[in-house]
Amino acid sequence: DLPTGGGAWSSRSGVHQAIGMVVAQLGTGTDDALALLRAHAFAHEATLDDIASAVIDRELDFSRIDPGSADS
């Protein structure tokens, strides 16, 4: 989970960590990684922090998502 007790800064650091993990998973740039996180959050009616937490906790790995799947 994202660190607690730091408010917006903790949340932001978790998103940055998730961006780095998506970059490593897909070999994409940081802007594209952030766009993927945001798009995934929107598509699943979740917050960016929720998606970042899932990536950090290794519950969500973008390298394992089938782009043609409706469940992605």
Predicted model as a PDB file, atoms N, CA, C, CB and O in Angstrom, pLDDT in the B-factor column:
MODEL        1                                                                  
ATOM      1  N   ASP A   1       0.833  -1.186   0.000  1.00 47.00           N  
ATOM      2  CA  ASP A   1       0.000   0.000   0.000  1.00 47.00           C  
ATOM      3  C   ASP A   1       0.873   1.243   0.000  1.00 47.00           C  
ATOM      4  CB  ASP A   1      -0.945   0.001   1.207  1.00 47.00           C  
ATOM      5  O   ASP A   1       2.054   1.209   0.346  1.00 47.00           O  
ATOM      6  N   LEU A   2       0.245   2.345  -0.402  1.00 50.00           N  
ATOM      7  CA  LEU A   2       0.967   3.612  -0.370  1.00 50.00           C  
ATOM      8  C   LEU A   2       1.251   4.002   1.073  1.00 50.00           C  
ATOM      9  CB  LEU A   2       0.165   4.722  -1.085  1.00 50.00           C  
ATOM     10  O   LEU A   2       0.465   3.684   1.966  1.00 50.00           O  
ATOM     11  N   PRO A   3       2.368   4.688   1.314  1.00 48.00           N  
ATOM     12  CA  PRO A   3       2.682   5.110   2.665  1.00 48.00           C  
ATOM     13  C   PRO A   3       1.610   6.037   3.222  1.00 48.00           C  
ATOM     14  CB  PRO A   3       4.033   5.795   2.697  1.00 48.00           C  
ATOM     15  O   PRO A   3       1.002   6.811   2.483  1.00 48.00           O  
ATOM     16  N   THR A   4       1.386   5.955   4.518  1.00 49.00           N  
ATOM     17  CA  THR A   4       0.394   6.815   5.148  1.00 49.00           C  
ATOM     18  C   THR A   4       1.099   7.840   6.020  1.00 49.00           C  
ATOM     19  CB  THR A   4      -0.611   5.988   5.980  1.00 49.00           C  
ATOM     20  O   THR A   4       2.274   7.693   6.358  1.00 49.00           O  
ATOM     21  N   GLY A   5       0.359   8.879   6.375  1.00 52.00           N  
ATOM     22  CA  GLY A   5       0.889   9.878   7.283  1.00 52.00           C  
ATOM     23  C   GLY A   5       1.539  11.061   6.606  1.00 52.00           C  
ATOM     24  O   GLY A   5       1.875  12.032   7.283  1.00 52.00           O  
ATOM     25  N   GLY A   6       1.731  11.022   5.302  1.00 54.00           N  
ATOM     26  CA  GLY A   6       2.381  12.130   4.634  1.00 54.00           C  
ATOM     27  C   GLY A   6       1.467  12.923   3.735  1.00 54.00           C  
ATOM     28  O   GLY A   6       1.909  13.856   3.065  1.00 54.00           O  
ATOM     29  N   GLY A   7       0.186  12.565   3.711  1.00 58.00           N  
ATOM     30  CA  GLY A   7      -0.759  13.307   2.906  1.00 58.00           C  
ATOM     31  C   GLY A   7      -0.458  13.230   1.427  1.00 58.00           C  
ATOM     32  O   GLY A   7      -0.123  12.170   0.897  1.00 58.00           O  
ATOM     33  N   ALA A   8      -0.584  14.379   0.763  1.00 55.00           N  
ATOM     34  CA  ALA A   8      -0.414  14.440  -0.692  1.00 55.00           C  
ATOM     35  C   ALA A   8       0.980  14.011  -1.129  1.00 55.00           C  
ATOM     36  CB  ALA A   8      -0.693  15.845  -1.191  1.00 55.00           C  
ATOM     37  O   ALA A   8       1.131  13.416  -2.196  1.00 55.00           O  
ATOM     38  N   TRP A   9       1.999  14.298  -0.329  1.00 52.00           N  
ATOM     39  CA  TRP A   9       3.364  13.919  -0.716  1.00 52.00           C  
ATOM     40  C   TRP A   9       3.537  12.415  -0.753  1.00 52.00           C  
ATOM     41  CB  TRP A   9       4.376  14.527   0.242  1.00 52.00           C  
ATOM     42  O   TRP A   9       4.207  11.890  -1.642  1.00 52.00           O  
ATOM     43  N   SER A  10       2.944  11.716   0.200  1.00 57.00           N  
ATOM     44  CA  SER A  10       3.024  10.253   0.203  1.00 57.00           C  
ATOM     45  C   SER A  10       2.307   9.678  -0.998  1.00 57.00           C  
ATOM     46  CB  SER A  10       2.433   9.679   1.492  1.00 57.00           C  
ATOM     47  O   SER A  10       2.794   8.745  -1.636  1.00 57.00           O  
ATOM     48  N   SER A  11       1.159  10.231  -1.302  1.00 63.00           N  
ATOM     49  CA  SER A  11       0.401   9.777  -2.455  1.00 63.00           C  
ATOM     50  C   SER A  11       1.189  10.007  -3.729  1.00 63.00           C  
ATOM     51  CB  SER A  11      -0.949  10.487  -2.527  1.00 63.00           C  
ATOM     52  O   SER A  11       1.257   9.128  -4.588  1.00 63.00           O  
ATOM     53  N   ARG A  12       1.780  11.175  -3.856  1.00 81.00           N  
ATOM     54  CA  ARG A  12       2.551  11.494  -5.054  1.00 81.00           C  
ATOM     55  C   ARG A  12       3.758  10.585  -5.194  1.00 81.00           C  
ATOM     56  CB  ARG A  12       2.997  12.948  -5.026  1.00 81.00           C  
ATOM     57  O   ARG A  12       4.083  10.162  -6.303  1.00 81.00           O  
ATOM     58  N   SER A  13       4.428  10.276  -4.092  1.00 87.00           N  
ATOM     59  CA  SER A  13       5.596   9.398  -4.183  1.00 87.00           C  
ATOM     60  C   SER A  13       5.185   7.993  -4.606  1.00 87.00           C  
ATOM     61  CB  SER A  13       6.339   9.350  -2.840  1.00 87.00           C  
ATOM     62  O   SER A  13       5.925   7.317  -5.320  1.00 87.00           O  
ATOM     63  N   GLY A  14       4.003   7.549  -4.166  1.00 92.00           N  
ATOM     64  CA  GLY A  14       3.511   6.245  -4.585  1.00 92.00           C  
ATOM     65  C   GLY A  14       3.204   6.208  -6.071  1.00 92.00           C  
ATOM     66  O   GLY A  14       3.481   5.211  -6.738  1.00 92.00           O  
ATOM     67  N   VAL A  15       2.637   7.283  -6.595  1.00 95.00           N  
ATOM     68  CA  VAL A  15       2.355   7.358  -8.028  1.00 95.00           C  
ATOM     69  C   VAL A  15       3.664   7.354  -8.803  1.00 95.00           C  
ATOM     70  CB  VAL A  15       1.525   8.622  -8.367  1.00 95.00           C  
ATOM     71  O   VAL A  15       3.770   6.690  -9.834  1.00 95.00           O  
ATOM     72  N   HIS A  16       4.657   8.084  -8.321  1.00 95.00           N  
ATOM     73  CA  HIS A  16       5.958   8.103  -8.997  1.00 95.00           C  
ATOM     74  C   HIS A  16       6.612   6.724  -8.966  1.00 95.00           C  
ATOM     75  CB  HIS A  16       6.885   9.141  -8.347  1.00 95.00           C  
ATOM     76  O   HIS A  16       7.227   6.308  -9.948  1.00 95.00           O  
ATOM     77  N   GLN A  17       6.487   6.024  -7.860  1.00 96.00           N  
ATOM     78  CA  GLN A  17       7.034   4.670  -7.777  1.00 96.00           C  
ATOM     79  C   GLN A  17       6.322   3.756  -8.775  1.00 96.00           C  
ATOM     80  CB  GLN A  17       6.898   4.111  -6.338  1.00 96.00           C  
ATOM     81  O   GLN A  17       6.966   2.960  -9.458  1.00 96.00           O  
ATOM     82  N   ALA A  18       5.010   3.870  -8.859  1.00 97.00           N  
ATOM     83  CA  ALA A  18       4.246   3.057  -9.802  1.00 97.00           C  
ATOM     84  C   ALA A  18       4.628   3.390 -11.242  1.00 97.00           C  
ATOM     85  CB  ALA A  18       2.739   3.266  -9.591  1.00 97.00           C  
ATOM     86  O   ALA A  18       4.712   2.495 -12.082  1.00 97.00           O  
ATOM     87  N   ILE A  19       4.857   4.661 -11.530  1.00 97.00           N  
ATOM     88  CA  ILE A  19       5.302   5.054 -12.867  1.00 97.00           C  
ATOM     89  C   ILE A  19       6.611   4.342 -13.192  1.00 97.00           C  
ATOM     90  CB  ILE A  19       5.475   6.597 -12.967  1.00 97.00           C  
ATOM     91  O   ILE A  19       6.765   3.792 -14.283  1.00 97.00           O  
ATOM     92  N   GLY A  20       7.540   4.349 -12.264  1.00 97.00           N  
ATOM     93  CA  GLY A  20       8.816   3.670 -12.474  1.00 97.00           C  
ATOM     94  C   GLY A  20       8.646   2.183 -12.721  1.00 97.00           C  
ATOM     95  O   GLY A  20       9.354   1.597 -13.540  1.00 97.00           O  
ATOM     96  N   MET A  21       7.713   1.577 -12.017  1.00 97.00           N  
ATOM     97  CA  MET A  21       7.472   0.148 -12.197  1.00 97.00           C  
ATOM     98  C   MET A  21       6.862  -0.131 -13.567  1.00 97.00           C  
ATOM     99  CB  MET A  21       6.554  -0.383 -11.089  1.00 97.00           C  
ATOM    100  O   MET A  21       7.215  -1.120 -14.208  1.00 97.00           O  
ATOM    101  N   VAL A  22       5.956   0.725 -14.020  1.00 97.00           N  
ATOM    102  CA  VAL A  22       5.359   0.546 -15.348  1.00 97.00           C  
ATOM    103  C   VAL A  22       6.423   0.755 -16.428  1.00 97.00           C  
ATOM    104  CB  VAL A  22       4.170   1.532 -15.557  1.00 97.00           C  
ATOM    105  O   VAL A  22       6.436   0.037 -17.427  1.00 97.00           O  
ATOM    106  N   VAL A  23       7.310   1.726 -16.238  1.00 97.00           N  
ATOM    107  CA  VAL A  23       8.419   1.935 -17.170  1.00 97.00           C  
ATOM    108  C   VAL A  23       9.245   0.652 -17.270  1.00 97.00           C  
ATOM    109  CB  VAL A  23       9.313   3.131 -16.716  1.00 97.00           C  
ATOM    110  O   VAL A  23       9.610   0.228 -18.366  1.00 97.00           O  
ATOM    111  N   ALA A  24       9.533   0.044 -16.131  1.00 96.00           N  
ATOM    112  CA  ALA A  24      10.319  -1.194 -16.123  1.00 96.00           C  
ATOM    113  C   ALA A  24       9.552  -2.356 -16.764  1.00 96.00           C  
ATOM    114  CB  ALA A  24      10.712  -1.560 -14.685  1.00 96.00           C  
ATOM    115  O   ALA A  24      10.146  -3.184 -17.455  1.00 96.00           O  
ATOM    116  N   GLN A  25       8.251  -2.417 -16.540  1.00 95.00           N  
ATOM    117  CA  GLN A  25       7.440  -3.498 -17.089  1.00 95.00           C  
ATOM    118  C   GLN A  25       7.319  -3.414 -18.603  1.00 95.00           C  
ATOM    119  CB  GLN A  25       6.064  -3.481 -16.467  1.00 95.00           C  
ATOM    120  O   GLN A  25       7.353  -4.436 -19.288  1.00 95.00           O  
ATOM    121  N   LEU A  26       7.178  -2.195 -19.132  1.00 95.00           N  
ATOM    122  CA  LEU A  26       6.855  -2.032 -20.546  1.00 95.00           C  
ATOM    123  C   LEU A  26       7.959  -1.384 -21.375  1.00 95.00           C  
ATOM    124  CB  LEU A  26       5.618  -1.225 -20.675  1.00 95.00           C  
ATOM    125  O   LEU A  26       7.901  -1.402 -22.604  1.00 95.00           O  
ATOM    126  N   GLY A  27       8.957  -0.815 -20.719  1.00 95.00           N  
ATOM    127  CA  GLY A  27      10.012  -0.136 -21.455  1.00 95.00           C  
ATOM    128  C   GLY A  27       9.535   1.140 -22.116  1.00 95.00           C  
ATOM    129  O   GLY A  27      10.083   1.553 -23.138  1.00 95.00           O  
ATOM    130  N   THR A  28       8.540   1.756 -21.556  1.00 95.00           N  
ATOM    131  CA  THR A  28       7.962   2.983 -22.100  1.00 95.00           C  
ATOM    132  C   THR A  28       8.537   4.194 -21.374  1.00 95.00           C  
ATOM    133  CB  THR A  28       6.420   2.962 -21.982  1.00 95.00           C  
ATOM    134  O   THR A  28       9.274   4.042 -20.400  1.00 95.00           O  
ATOM    135  N   GLY A  29       8.211   5.369 -21.834  1.00 97.00           N  
ATOM    136  CA  GLY A  29       8.641   6.587 -21.164  1.00 97.00           C  
ATOM    137  C   GLY A  29       7.752   6.896 -19.968  1.00 97.00           C  
ATOM    138  O   GLY A  29       6.686   6.302 -19.808  1.00 97.00           O  
ATOM    139  N   THR A  30       8.190   7.817 -19.141  1.00 97.00           N  
ATOM    140  CA  THR A  30       7.435   8.149 -17.935  1.00 97.00           C  
ATOM    141  C   THR A  30       6.091   8.802 -18.248  1.00 97.00           C  
ATOM    142  CB  THR A  30       8.251   9.066 -17.053  1.00 97.00           C  
ATOM    143  O   THR A  30       5.105   8.541 -17.558  1.00 97.00           O  
ATOM    144  N   ASP A  31       6.039   9.645 -19.275  1.00 97.00           N  
ATOM    145  CA  ASP A  31       4.767  10.276 -19.641  1.00 97.00           C  
ATOM    146  C   ASP A  31       3.746   9.227 -20.076  1.00 97.00           C  
ATOM    147  CB  ASP A  31       4.979  11.307 -20.767  1.00 97.00           C  
ATOM    148  O   ASP A  31       2.576   9.294 -19.700  1.00 97.00           O  
ATOM    149  N   ASP A  32       4.198   8.265 -20.867  1.00 97.00           N  
ATOM    150  CA  ASP A  32       3.304   7.195 -21.308  1.00 97.00           C  
ATOM    151  C   ASP A  32       2.877   6.315 -20.142  1.00 97.00           C  
ATOM    152  CB  ASP A  32       3.980   6.346 -22.383  1.00 97.00           C  
ATOM    153  O   ASP A  32       1.729   5.875 -20.083  1.00 97.00           O  
ATOM    154  N   ALA A  33       3.786   6.057 -19.222  1.00 97.00           N  
ATOM    155  CA  ALA A  33       3.452   5.231 -18.056  1.00 97.00           C  
ATOM    156  C   ALA A  33       2.375   5.911 -17.215  1.00 97.00           C  
ATOM    157  CB  ALA A  33       4.712   4.962 -17.196  1.00 97.00           C  
ATOM    158  O   ALA A  33       1.435   5.258 -16.762  1.00 97.00           O  
ATOM    159  N   LEU A  34       2.508   7.213 -17.007  1.00 97.00           N  
ATOM    160  CA  LEU A  34       1.494   7.952 -16.251  1.00 97.00           C  
ATOM    161  C   LEU A  34       0.164   7.935 -16.993  1.00 97.00           C  
ATOM    162  CB  LEU A  34       1.950   9.406 -16.003  1.00 97.00           C  
ATOM    163  O   LEU A  34      -0.889   7.769 -16.377  1.00 97.00           O  
ATOM    164  N   ALA A  35       0.204   8.104 -18.307  1.00 97.00           N  
ATOM    165  CA  ALA A  35      -1.032   8.064 -19.096  1.00 97.00           C  
ATOM    166  C   ALA A  35      -1.703   6.694 -18.968  1.00 97.00           C  
ATOM    167  CB  ALA A  35      -0.738   8.380 -20.584  1.00 97.00           C  
ATOM    168  O   ALA A  35      -2.927   6.619 -18.865  1.00 97.00           O  
ATOM    169  N   LEU A  36      -0.922   5.615 -18.973  1.00 96.00           N  
ATOM    170  CA  LEU A  36      -1.487   4.272 -18.807  1.00 96.00           C  
ATOM    171  C   LEU A  36      -2.135   4.099 -17.429  1.00 96.00           C  
ATOM    172  CB  LEU A  36      -0.395   3.211 -19.006  1.00 96.00           C  
ATOM    173  O   LEU A  36      -3.218   3.526 -17.312  1.00 96.00           O  
ATOM    174  N   LEU A  37      -1.471   4.593 -16.406  1.00 97.00           N  
ATOM    175  CA  LEU A  37      -2.037   4.510 -15.055  1.00 97.00           C  
ATOM    176  C   LEU A  37      -3.353   5.276 -14.971  1.00 97.00           C  
ATOM    177  CB  LEU A  37      -1.040   5.056 -14.016  1.00 97.00           C  
ATOM    178  O   LEU A  37      -4.335   4.783 -14.418  1.00 97.00           O  
ATOM    179  N   ARG A  38      -3.361   6.484 -15.526  1.00 97.00           N  
ATOM    180  CA  ARG A  38      -4.581   7.303 -15.496  1.00 97.00           C  
ATOM    181  C   ARG A  38      -5.704   6.651 -16.295  1.00 97.00           C  
ATOM    182  CB  ARG A  38      -4.296   8.710 -16.046  1.00 97.00           C  
ATOM    183  O   ARG A  38      -6.851   6.619 -15.850  1.00 97.00           O  
ATOM    184  N   ALA A  39      -5.372   6.130 -17.478  1.00 96.00           N  
ATOM    185  CA  ALA A  39      -6.386   5.485 -18.311  1.00 96.00           C  
ATOM    186  C   ALA A  39      -6.954   4.250 -17.620  1.00 96.00           C  
ATOM    187  CB  ALA A  39      -5.795   5.102 -19.673  1.00 96.00           C  
ATOM    188  O   ALA A  39      -8.160   4.005 -17.668  1.00 96.00           O  
ATOM    189  N   HIS A  40      -6.092   3.481 -16.984  1.00 96.00           N  
ATOM    190  CA  HIS A  40      -6.547   2.278 -16.279  1.00 96.00           C  
ATOM    191  C   HIS A  40      -7.466   2.672 -15.120  1.00 96.00           C  
ATOM    192  CB  HIS A  40      -5.334   1.451 -15.756  1.00 96.00           C  
ATOM    193  O   HIS A  40      -8.491   2.032 -14.889  1.00 96.00           O  
ATOM    194  N   ALA A  41      -7.096   3.717 -14.403  1.00 97.00           N  
ATOM    195  CA  ALA A  41      -7.940   4.189 -13.302  1.00 97.00           C  
ATOM    196  C   ALA A  41      -9.309   4.623 -13.823  1.00 97.00           C  
ATOM    197  CB  ALA A  41      -7.258   5.357 -12.559  1.00 97.00           C  
ATOM    198  O   ALA A  41     -10.339   4.269 -13.248  1.00 97.00           O  
ATOM    199  N   PHE A  42      -9.314   5.384 -14.904  1.00 97.00           N  
ATOM    200  CA  PHE A  42     -10.574   5.849 -15.483  1.00 97.00           C  
ATOM    201  C   PHE A  42     -11.434   4.673 -15.937  1.00 97.00           C  
ATOM    202  CB  PHE A  42     -10.306   6.792 -16.663  1.00 97.00           C  
ATOM    203  O   PHE A  42     -12.629   4.622 -15.648  1.00 97.00           O  
ATOM    204  N   ALA A  43     -10.821   3.730 -16.649  1.00 95.00           N  
ATOM    205  CA  ALA A  43     -11.556   2.592 -17.194  1.00 95.00           C  
ATOM    206  C   ALA A  43     -12.150   1.706 -16.111  1.00 95.00           C  
ATOM    207  CB  ALA A  43     -10.653   1.773 -18.074  1.00 95.00           C  
ATOM    208  O   ALA A  43     -13.166   1.045 -16.327  1.00 95.00           O  
ATOM    209  N   HIS A  44     -11.517   1.694 -14.955  1.00 96.00           N  
ATOM    210  CA  HIS A  44     -11.972   0.823 -13.865  1.00 96.00           C  
ATOM    211  C   HIS A  44     -12.637   1.600 -12.739  1.00 96.00           C  
ATOM    212  CB  HIS A  44     -10.806   0.033 -13.311  1.00 96.00           C  
ATOM    213  O   HIS A  44     -12.853   1.073 -11.647  1.00 96.00           O  
ATOM    214  N   GLU A  45     -12.963   2.871 -13.021  1.00 97.00           N  
ATOM    215  CA  GLU A  45     -13.627   3.726 -12.031  1.00 97.00           C  
ATOM    216  C   GLU A  45     -12.916   3.680 -10.686  1.00 97.00           C  
ATOM    217  CB  GLU A  45     -15.085   3.305 -11.860  1.00 97.00           C  
ATOM    218  O   GLU A  45     -13.541   3.533  -9.636  1.00 97.00           O  
ATOM    219  N   ALA A  46     -11.598   3.809 -10.744  1.00 97.00           N  
ATOM    220  CA  ALA A  46     -10.755   3.791  -9.546  1.00 97.00           C  
ATOM    221  C   ALA A  46      -9.968   5.097  -9.498  1.00 97.00           C  
ATOM    222  CB  ALA A  46      -9.789   2.548  -9.541  1.00 97.00           C  
ATOM    223  O   ALA A  46      -9.924   5.848 -10.472  1.00 97.00           O  
ATOM    224  N   THR A  47      -9.362   5.349  -8.374  1.00 96.00           N  
ATOM    225  CA  THR A  47      -8.501   6.525  -8.278  1.00 96.00           C  
ATOM    226  C   THR A  47      -7.099   6.169  -8.759  1.00 96.00           C  
ATOM    227  CB  THR A  47      -8.460   7.067  -6.825  1.00 96.00           C  
ATOM    228  O   THR A  47      -6.718   4.999  -8.794  1.00 96.00           O  
ATOM    229  N   LEU A  48      -6.351   7.181  -9.123  1.00 96.00           N  
ATOM    230  CA  LEU A  48      -4.967   6.977  -9.514  1.00 96.00           C  
ATOM    231  C   LEU A  48      -4.180   6.353  -8.365  1.00 96.00           C  
ATOM    232  CB  LEU A  48      -4.327   8.303  -9.947  1.00 96.00           C  
ATOM    233  O   LEU A  48      -3.327   5.495  -8.589  1.00 96.00           O  
ATOM    234  N   ASP A  49      -4.462   6.778  -7.145  1.00 94.00           N  
ATOM    235  CA  ASP A  49      -3.788   6.205  -5.978  1.00 94.00           C  
ATOM    236  C   ASP A  49      -4.101   4.711  -5.826  1.00 94.00           C  
ATOM    237  CB  ASP A  49      -4.201   6.960  -4.705  1.00 94.00           C  
ATOM    238  O   ASP A  49      -3.224   3.927  -5.462  1.00 94.00           O  
ATOM    239  N   ASP A  50      -5.342   4.319  -6.104  1.00 95.00           N  
ATOM    240  CA  ASP A  50      -5.712   2.898  -6.021  1.00 95.00           C  
ATOM    241  C   ASP A  50      -4.924   2.071  -7.028  1.00 95.00           C  
ATOM    242  CB  ASP A  50      -7.222   2.718  -6.261  1.00 95.00           C  
ATOM    243  O   ASP A  50      -4.421   0.996  -6.701  1.00 95.00           O  
ATOM    244  N   ILE A  51      -4.820   2.574  -8.248  1.00 97.00           N  
ATOM    245  CA  ILE A  51      -4.097   1.855  -9.288  1.00 97.00           C  
ATOM    246  C   ILE A  51      -2.607   1.829  -8.963  1.00 97.00           C  
ATOM    247  CB  ILE A  51      -4.339   2.501 -10.666  1.00 97.00           C  
ATOM    248  O   ILE A  51      -1.951   0.803  -9.146  1.00 97.00           O  
ATOM    249  N   ALA A  52      -2.069   2.948  -8.483  1.00 96.00           N  
ATOM    250  CA  ALA A  52      -0.651   2.980  -8.093  1.00 96.00           C  
ATOM    251  C   ALA A  52      -0.377   1.962  -6.998  1.00 96.00           C  
ATOM    252  CB  ALA A  52      -0.245   4.391  -7.616  1.00 96.00           C  
ATOM    253  O   ALA A  52       0.637   1.265  -7.040  1.00 96.00           O  
ATOM    254  N   SER A  53      -1.265   1.868  -6.022  1.00 95.00           N  
ATOM    255  CA  SER A  53      -1.102   0.890  -4.945  1.00 95.00           C  
ATOM    256  C   SER A  53      -1.104  -0.533  -5.481  1.00 95.00           C  
ATOM    257  CB  SER A  53      -2.209   1.054  -3.908  1.00 95.00           C  
ATOM    258  O   SER A  53      -0.314  -1.369  -5.041  1.00 95.00           O  
ATOM    259  N   ALA A  54      -1.991  -0.807  -6.432  1.00 97.00           N  
ATOM    260  CA  ALA A  54      -2.065  -2.148  -7.018  1.00 97.00           C  
ATOM    261  C   ALA A  54      -0.778  -2.487  -7.761  1.00 97.00           C  
ATOM    262  CB  ALA A  54      -3.268  -2.256  -7.968  1.00 97.00           C  
ATOM    263  O   ALA A  54      -0.316  -3.627  -7.715  1.00 97.00           O  
ATOM    264  N   VAL A  55      -0.202  -1.510  -8.441  1.00 97.00           N  
ATOM    265  CA  VAL A  55       1.061  -1.737  -9.143  1.00 97.00           C  
ATOM    266  C   VAL A  55       2.182  -1.977  -8.133  1.00 97.00           C  
ATOM    267  CB  VAL A  55       1.405  -0.534 -10.059  1.00 97.00           C  
ATOM    268  O   VAL A  55       2.957  -2.922  -8.277  1.00 97.00           O  
ATOM    269  N   ILE A  56       2.266  -1.135  -7.122  1.00 96.00           N  
ATOM    270  CA  ILE A  56       3.315  -1.259  -6.107  1.00 96.00           C  
ATOM    271  C   ILE A  56       3.211  -2.592  -5.369  1.00 96.00           C  
ATOM    272  CB  ILE A  56       3.230  -0.097  -5.107  1.00 96.00           C  
ATOM    273  O   ILE A  56       4.225  -3.222  -5.066  1.00 96.00           O  
ATOM    274  N   ASP A  57       1.986  -3.013  -5.084  1.00 96.00           N  
ATOM    275  CA  ASP A  57       1.761  -4.283  -4.375  1.00 96.00           C  
ATOM    276  C   ASP A  57       1.862  -5.496  -5.302  1.00 96.00           C  
ATOM    277  CB  ASP A  57       0.390  -4.269  -3.705  1.00 96.00           C  
ATOM    278  O   ASP A  57       1.662  -6.635  -4.879  1.00 96.00           O  
ATOM    279  N   ARG A  58       2.175  -5.233  -6.569  1.00 95.00           N  
ATOM    280  CA  ARG A  58       2.325  -6.269  -7.593  1.00 95.00           C  
ATOM    281  C   ARG A  58       1.036  -7.053  -7.842  1.00 95.00           C  
ATOM    282  CB  ARG A  58       3.425  -7.225  -7.192  1.00 95.00           C  
ATOM    283  O   ARG A  58       1.066  -8.217  -8.239  1.00 95.00           O  
ATOM    284  N   GLU A  59      -0.094  -6.389  -7.601  1.00 96.00           N  
ATOM    285  CA  GLU A  59      -1.387  -6.965  -7.930  1.00 96.00           C  
ATOM    286  C   GLU A  59      -1.747  -6.650  -9.384  1.00 96.00           C  
ATOM    287  CB  GLU A  59      -2.475  -6.435  -6.972  1.00 96.00           C  
ATOM    288  O   GLU A  59      -2.578  -7.329  -9.987  1.00 96.00           O  
ATOM    289  N   LEU A  60      -1.118  -5.623  -9.933  1.00 96.00           N  
ATOM    290  CA  LEU A  60      -1.369  -5.190 -11.304  1.00 96.00           C  
ATOM    291  C   LEU A  60      -0.029  -5.071 -12.014  1.00 96.00           C  
ATOM    292  CB  LEU A  60      -2.151  -3.836 -11.343  1.00 96.00           C  
ATOM    293  O   LEU A  60       0.841  -4.304 -11.602  1.00 96.00           O  
ATOM    294  N   ASP A  61       0.122  -5.828 -13.068  1.00 95.00           N  
ATOM    295  CA  ASP A  61       1.355  -5.823 -13.858  1.00 95.00           C  
ATOM    296  C   ASP A  61       0.953  -5.563 -15.306  1.00 95.00           C  
ATOM    297  CB  ASP A  61       2.158  -7.185 -13.713  1.00 95.00           C  
ATOM    298  O   ASP A  61       0.335  -6.415 -15.944  1.00 95.00           O  
ATOM    299  N   PHE A  62       1.298  -4.405 -15.815  1.00 93.00           N  
ATOM    300  CA  PHE A  62       0.887  -4.022 -17.158  1.00 93.00           C  
ATOM    301  C   PHE A  62       1.501  -4.915 -18.231  1.00 93.00           C  
ATOM    302  CB  PHE A  62       1.261  -2.583 -17.419  1.00 93.00           C  
ATOM    303  O   PHE A  62       0.971  -4.988 -19.340  1.00 93.00           O  
ATOM    304  N   SER A  63       2.584  -5.583 -17.934  1.00 92.00           N  
ATOM    305  CA  SER A  63       3.178  -6.475 -18.924  1.00 92.00           C  
ATOM    306  C   SER A  63       2.360  -7.749 -19.100  1.00 92.00           C  
ATOM    307  CB  SER A  63       4.601  -6.827 -18.524  1.00 92.00           C  
ATOM    308  O   SER A  63       2.594  -8.504 -20.044  1.00 92.00           O  
ATOM    309  N   ARG A  64       1.414  -7.996 -18.218  1.00 89.00           N  
ATOM    310  CA  ARG A  64       0.594  -9.199 -18.280  1.00 89.00           C  
ATOM    311  C   ARG A  64      -0.827  -8.915 -18.754  1.00 89.00           C  
ATOM    312  CB  ARG A  64       0.554  -9.861 -16.927  1.00 89.00           C  
ATOM    313  O   ARG A  64      -1.652  -9.826 -18.822  1.00 89.00           O  
ATOM    314  N   ILE A  65      -1.116  -7.660 -19.080  1.00 80.00           N  
ATOM    315  CA  ILE A  65      -2.469  -7.292 -19.518  1.00 80.00           C  
ATOM    316  C   ILE A  65      -2.571  -7.503 -21.012  1.00 80.00           C  
ATOM    317  CB  ILE A  65      -2.807  -5.818 -19.146  1.00 80.00           C  
ATOM    318  O   ILE A  65      -1.706  -7.060 -21.768  1.00 80.00           O  
ATOM    319  N   ASP A  66      -3.631  -8.181 -21.442  1.00 71.00           N  
ATOM    320  CA  ASP A  66      -3.893  -8.377 -22.864  1.00 71.00           C  
ATOM    321  C   ASP A  66      -4.619  -7.134 -23.366  1.00 71.00           C  
ATOM    322  CB  ASP A  66      -4.737  -9.687 -23.128  1.00 71.00           C  
ATOM    323  O   ASP A  66      -5.743  -6.864 -22.941  1.00 71.00           O  
ATOM    324  N   PRO A  67      -3.986  -6.364 -24.277  1.00 67.00           N  
ATOM    325  CA  PRO A  67      -4.604  -5.126 -24.736  1.00 67.00           C  
ATOM    326  C   PRO A  67      -5.940  -5.323 -25.446  1.00 67.00           C  
ATOM    327  CB  PRO A  67      -3.668  -4.419 -25.649  1.00 67.00           C  
ATOM    328  O   PRO A  67      -6.716  -4.373 -25.553  1.00 67.00           O  
ATOM    329  N   GLY A  68      -6.227  -6.515 -25.927  1.00 67.00           N  
ATOM    330  CA  GLY A  68      -7.487  -6.780 -26.605  1.00 67.00           C  
ATOM    331  C   GLY A  68      -8.599  -7.231 -25.679  1.00 67.00           C  
ATOM    332  O   GLY A  68      -9.741  -7.405 -26.104  1.00 67.00           O  
ATOM    333  N   SER A  69      -8.262  -7.419 -24.411  1.00 66.00           N  
ATOM    334  CA  SER A  69      -9.230  -7.930 -23.447  1.00 66.00           C  
ATOM    335  C   SER A  69     -10.060  -6.799 -22.865  1.00 66.00           C  
ATOM    336  CB  SER A  69      -8.522  -8.693 -22.329  1.00 66.00           C  
ATOM    337  O   SER A  69      -9.534  -5.730 -22.556  1.00 66.00           O  
ATOM    338  N   ALA A  70     -11.361  -7.035 -22.714  1.00 56.00           N  
ATOM    339  CA  ALA A  70     -12.253  -6.047 -22.099  1.00 56.00           C  
ATOM    340  C   ALA A  70     -12.021  -5.983 -20.607  1.00 56.00           C  
ATOM    341  CB  ALA A  70     -13.721  -6.379 -22.390  1.00 56.00           C  
ATOM    342  O   ALA A  70     -12.408  -4.999 -19.975  1.00 56.00           O  
ATOM    343  N   ASP A  71     -11.400  -7.002 -20.013  1.00 56.00           N  
ATOM    344  CA  ASP A  71     -11.170  -7.043 -18.573  1.00 56.00           C  
ATOM    345  C   ASP A  71      -9.871  -6.382 -18.167  1.00 56.00           C  
ATOM    346  CB  ASP A  71     -11.177  -8.460 -18.094  1.00 56.00           C  
ATOM    347  O   ASP A  71      -9.555  -6.376 -16.977  1.00 56.00           O  
ATOM    348  N   SER A  72      -9.106  -5.829 -19.080  1.00 52.00           N  
ATOM    349  CA  SER A  72      -7.797  -5.239 -18.788  1.00 52.00           C  
ATOM    350  C   SER A  72      -7.932  -4.050 -17.883  1.00 52.00           C  
ATOM    351  CB  SER A  72      -7.090  -4.835 -20.065  1.00 52.00           C  
ATOM    352  O   SER A  72      -6.932  -3.426 -17.530  1.00 52.00           O  
TER     353      SER A  72                                                      
ENDMDL                                                                          
END                                                                             
